[in-house]
Protein backbone atom coordinates (compact mmCIF):
# COMPACT_ATOMS: atom_id res chain seq x y z
CA UNK A 1 0.00 0.00 0.00
CA UNK A 2 1.39 3.37 -1.05
CA UNK A 3 1.68 5.74 1.89
CA UNK A 4 2.85 9.34 1.89
CA UNK A 5 3.18 11.30 5.10
CA UNK A 6 3.81 15.02 4.95
CA UNK A 7 5.09 16.91 7.96
CA UNK A 8 6.90 20.08 8.94
CA UNK A 9 4.24 22.71 8.45
CA UNK A 10 3.69 25.55 10.88
CA UNK A 11 3.37 29.26 11.40
CA UNK A 12 6.18 31.51 10.23
CA UNK A 13 6.63 35.21 9.58
CA UNK A 14 7.05 36.56 6.09
CA UNK A 15 10.64 36.18 4.97
CA UNK A 16 11.12 33.11 7.11
CA UNK A 17 11.81 29.49 6.22
CA UNK A 18 10.28 26.07 6.73
CA UNK A 19 11.26 22.59 5.61
CA UNK A 20 8.57 20.09 4.78
CA UNK A 21 9.19 16.36 4.72
CA UNK A 22 7.37 13.62 2.82
CA UNK A 23 8.03 10.10 4.06
CA UNK A 24 7.12 7.48 1.46
CA UNK A 25 6.52 3.75 1.74
CA UNK A 26 4.83 0.89 -0.09
CA UNK A 27 6.48 1.33 -3.48
CA UNK A 28 9.88 1.24 -5.18
CA UNK A 29 11.06 4.75 -4.42
CA UNK A 30 13.53 5.00 -7.33
CA UNK A 31 10.79 4.34 -9.89
CA UNK A 32 8.68 7.29 -8.89
CA UNK A 33 8.35 11.04 -9.15
CA UNK A 34 7.35 12.86 -5.99
CA UNK A 35 5.57 16.18 -6.13
CA UNK A 36 4.50 18.90 -3.75
CA UNK A 37 1.18 20.64 -4.24
CA UNK A 38 -0.71 23.23 -2.23
CA UNK A 39 -4.23 24.48 -1.82
CA UNK A 40 -5.21 27.75 -0.21
CA UNK A 41 -8.74 28.39 1.08
CA UNK A 42 -11.09 29.17 -1.77
CA UNK A 43 -8.47 28.44 -4.40
CA UNK A 44 -7.72 25.54 -6.67
CA UNK A 45 -4.90 23.17 -5.94
CA UNK A 46 -1.64 24.12 -7.63
CA UNK A 47 1.60 22.32 -8.24
CA UNK A 48 4.71 23.55 -6.47
CA UNK A 49 7.69 21.30 -7.27
CA UNK A 50 8.55 17.78 -8.31
CA UNK A 51 11.56 15.49 -8.30
CA UNK A 52 12.21 12.37 -10.34
CA UNK A 53 13.90 10.11 -7.86
CA UNK A 54 16.06 7.99 -10.18
CA UNK A 55 18.05 10.94 -11.53
CA UNK A 56 17.08 13.83 -9.25
CA UNK A 57 15.59 15.90 -12.05
CA UNK A 58 13.53 18.70 -10.56
CA UNK A 59 10.83 21.02 -11.79
CA UNK A 60 9.44 24.14 -10.12
CA UNK A 61 6.37 26.27 -10.61
CA UNK A 62 7.35 29.80 -11.54
CA UNK A 63 5.85 31.29 -8.37
CA UNK A 64 8.29 29.38 -6.14
CA UNK A 65 11.34 29.15 -8.36
CA UNK A 66 14.39 30.56 -6.64
CA UNK A 67 12.77 30.38 -3.20
CA UNK A 68 11.89 26.69 -2.78
CA UNK A 69 14.15 23.66 -3.20
CA UNK A 70 13.00 20.07 -3.53
CA UNK A 71 15.40 17.26 -2.67
CA UNK A 72 15.37 13.59 -1.75
CA UNK A 73 17.14 11.30 0.67
CA UNK A 74 16.85 7.97 -1.09
CA UNK A 75 18.20 6.03 1.87
CA UNK A 76 15.28 7.31 3.94
CA UNK A 77 12.63 7.26 1.16
CA UNK A 78 11.98 10.88 2.03
CA UNK A 79 11.53 14.01 -0.06
CA UNK A 80 12.02 17.49 1.34
CA UNK A 81 10.75 20.90 0.36
CA UNK A 82 12.94 23.68 1.69
CA UNK A 83 10.93 26.90 1.59
CA UNK A 84 12.79 30.19 1.97
CA UNK A 85 11.71 33.82 1.68
CA UNK A 86 8.17 32.82 2.48
CA UNK A 87 5.34 35.17 1.56
CA UNK A 88 1.79 35.41 2.93
CA UNK A 89 0.54 34.11 -0.42
CA UNK A 90 2.40 30.86 0.24
CA UNK A 91 -0.13 30.12 2.98
CA UNK A 92 -1.87 26.85 2.13
CA UNK A 93 -2.20 23.19 2.97
CA UNK A 94 0.75 21.44 1.36
CA UNK A 95 0.44 17.90 0.05
CA UNK A 96 2.98 15.46 -1.24
CA UNK A 97 2.03 13.08 -4.01
CA UNK A 98 3.62 10.32 -6.06
CA UNK A 99 3.33 8.68 -9.45
CA UNK A 100 5.37 6.47 -11.69
CA UNK A 101 7.95 8.44 -13.64
CA UNK A 102 6.12 8.17 -16.96
CA UNK A 103 5.75 11.87 -17.58
CA UNK A 104 7.64 15.09 -17.04
CA UNK A 105 7.62 17.07 -13.83
CA UNK A 106 5.67 19.87 -15.45
CA UNK A 107 3.03 17.38 -16.61
CA UNK A 108 2.51 16.12 -13.09
CA UNK A 109 2.35 19.60 -11.58
CA UNK A 110 -0.29 20.58 -14.11
CA UNK A 111 -2.41 17.42 -13.92
CA UNK A 112 -1.81 15.94 -10.51
CA UNK A 113 -0.50 12.55 -9.45
CA UNK A 114 -1.91 9.15 -8.63
CA UNK A 115 -1.15 8.82 -4.93
CA UNK A 116 -1.70 11.50 -2.30
CA UNK A 117 -0.83 11.97 1.31
CA UNK A 118 -2.59 14.07 3.91
CA UNK A 119 -1.55 17.66 3.95
CA UNK A 120 0.37 19.84 6.35
CA UNK A 121 -0.65 23.43 7.04
CA UNK A 122 1.76 26.27 6.25
CA UNK A 123 0.77 29.72 7.46
CA UNK A 124 2.87 32.78 6.67
CA UNK A 125 2.02 35.91 8.61
CA UNK A 126 2.70 39.39 7.28
C-alpha positions, 0 to 999 in steps of 0.5 A: 500500500502506497503511503505518503506522510507530509510533515513540517508545516507551521506558522512563520513570519514573512521572509522566514523558512520552513522545511517540509518532509514527505516520508514514502513507503509501499512502493519502489522509491527509485521508480517514482516522481514525488511532487509537492502541491498546495491548496489555499482556502477558496483556491484551486490546488496548484503544483509547487515542485517535483523530483524524479527520484532515479536521476534527481531531475527537478521542476518548479512552478514559476511562483516558487522558483528561486525560493523553494528547493526540492530534494530527496534522501533515497536512503530514507525514502523521504523528499524534502521541500525547503521553503525560503523567503516565504510570503503570505501568499504561500499560505496553504495546505501542502500535500505530497504526491507520487506517481510512476515516472512516466511523464515530465515534472511539469506534466505532473504539476499541471495534472496531478499525481496518482497517490496522495498523502494528507496535507500539512498546514503552512501559514505565513504571517505578514 
